Amino acid sequence: MNEGETREADVLILGAGMSGLMAARDLVQAGRRVLVVDKGRGIGGRMAYRRIGEAIFDHGAQYVSARDERFCRVVEALAEQGMMAAWSEGMPGLPGDHLRWRGAPHMKAIPVALSSGIEVVCGTKIDSIHRHGDGWRVMCEGGSVIDCAAMIVTVPIPQALALLDAGGVTVEDSMRQRLEQVEYSRCFTVMAVLDQPSGVPAPGVMTFSEGPLAWLADNQVKGISPVPALTLQASAACSLARWEMDRQETAQLLLAEAAKYVSAQVVEHQIHGWRFSKPVHLYGEPFAAVGDGLWLAGDAFGGGRVEGAALSGWAAAADLLAGGRLRWMSRWLLVGTNPLWLLARDWLDWLVRRSCMRQDNVLCCARLRIASEAEWRRMS
Ligand SMILES: Cc1cc2nc3c(=O)[nH]c(=O)nc-3n(C[C@H](O)[C@H](O)[C@H](O)COP(=O)(O)OP(=O)(O)OC[C@H]3O[C@@H](n4cnc5c(N)ncnc54)[C@H](O)[C@@H]3O)c2cc1C
């Protein structure tokens, strides 16, 4: 956005990763005027790729698993359009023999395809989130402003809390406590161009449960790079321990470790550090409704992976769309003090909470989700 510019939207979505884009698609389809904003140069968030010369690397998420019925349909549709391809059934060292998918030609192709028809503004960093009349206002780096009636914030939770704090938005104590318990692992990723094929057999993956290296993937064997190109991921422990150290030394450590398994020389390499790689402890519900039209969503809510991020985005969008109707329903249920009404209200509330606990039922939870206990009390 230009310096000093002011924009308006029905719904502002912060973050053009998987969760933000999936939420946006449902809201656009429901007729809402949606704006997605991301600080990155391009969309996709942690679904990223990098190019070094001719070599192509998946540099964030390595593969996509699909278990949820709706998410499976999305994957199948993208595969039909040539934006995704089957990578492998089963991976050495990883549990489960299910099919793992990759993006085509690389991971970023997936969010790019999903962003079609959605207005996304990249290269705009949000600095703070404020209450503004009945809605919300975000202040962007460079002085631009966006006003909106509702917001879904899909950035990693510590960053989301920092944005709310910067704008003086209060989060209910118990919710804040739960949000603060969510932690993310860090991950150093090294991308290395090789002088000849690595010799790593199909599907081109090695995983390690000990030592500094956790994952080694040959992007040529994977089918995304025309030339030999390795993606190395440090273990969470190594990444944390070396976070403040010299990055090139860390790169050399990981390359030396990989050399034990690869029959080729490194021609060129780069290293990247992911501060928020994967959530270690999840929030336990598919989104957090902060209240008054503000939702937090993302992989830490939906299950810690690409699919979980998508489910969280859908769930938050469904809750946003259901908001008015469900609030009306809850008021209607509160009319009078007849014990039967109260029983019905408690039963609905129990049902919602129970479905929230089930990871595989996030959509059902979103559709059923009614006002939280605090809102019940406030309204009654
Ligand atoms: C190295 C690595 C390997 C992984 N491997 C796998 C894997 O193999 N399989 C798998 O399923 N998952 C994997 N994951 C996890 C997966 O990538 C994530 O779960 C998923 O992509 C998260 O999507 P999201 O939309 O929740 O968040 P993100 O993709 O992080 O999107 C959040 C967006 O918010 C933007 N943002 C942040 N702050 C601001 C701000 N202040 N203003 C504007 N924009 C902002 C960011 O730029 C980002 O684009 C991996 C992750 C990493 C890092």
The ligand as an ORCA input file, in Angstrom:
! r2SCAN-3c Opt
* xyz 0 1
  C      10.714    -25.443      7.468
  C       9.268    -25.840      7.550
  C       8.885    -27.107      7.123
  C       7.538    -27.475      7.179
  N       7.171    -28.688      6.672
  C       5.863    -29.011      6.595
  C       5.452    -30.166      5.892
  O       6.255    -30.887      5.321
  N       4.120    -30.442      5.846
  C       3.188    -29.627      6.434
  O       1.992    -29.920      6.339
  N       3.557    -28.500      7.077
  C       4.856    -28.166      7.157
  N       5.247    -27.008      7.754
  C       4.230    -26.195      8.432
  C       3.369    -25.435      7.426
  O       4.187    -24.736      6.518
  C       2.471    -24.487      8.203
  O       1.728    -25.227      9.144
  C       1.477    -23.700      7.339
  O       2.035    -23.310      6.127
  C       1.032    -22.501      8.163
  O       0.118    -21.701      7.439
  P      -0.516    -20.411      8.149
  O      -1.401    -19.772      7.169
  O      -1.083    -20.814      9.475
  O       0.736    -19.475      8.511
  P       1.811    -18.789      7.561
  O       2.039    -19.582      6.344
  O       2.999    -18.512      8.432
  O       1.106    -17.417      7.153
  C       1.146    -16.279      7.988
  C       1.445    -15.064      7.141
  O       1.371    -13.896      7.952
  C       2.299    -12.961      7.466
  N       2.573    -11.985      8.523
  C       3.147    -12.201      9.733
  N       3.206    -11.059     10.447
  C       2.679    -10.101      9.667
  C       2.484     -8.679      9.831
  N       2.831     -8.039     10.970
  N       1.926     -7.982      8.815
  C       1.560     -8.600      7.646
  N       1.732     -9.933      7.446
  C       2.276    -10.674      8.442
  C       3.517    -13.799      7.086
  O       4.304    -13.130      6.128
  C       2.852    -15.068      6.546
  O       2.764    -15.041      5.126
  C       6.563    -26.593      7.699
  C       6.975    -25.314      8.116
  C       8.296    -24.935      8.033
  C       8.706    -23.557      8.442
*
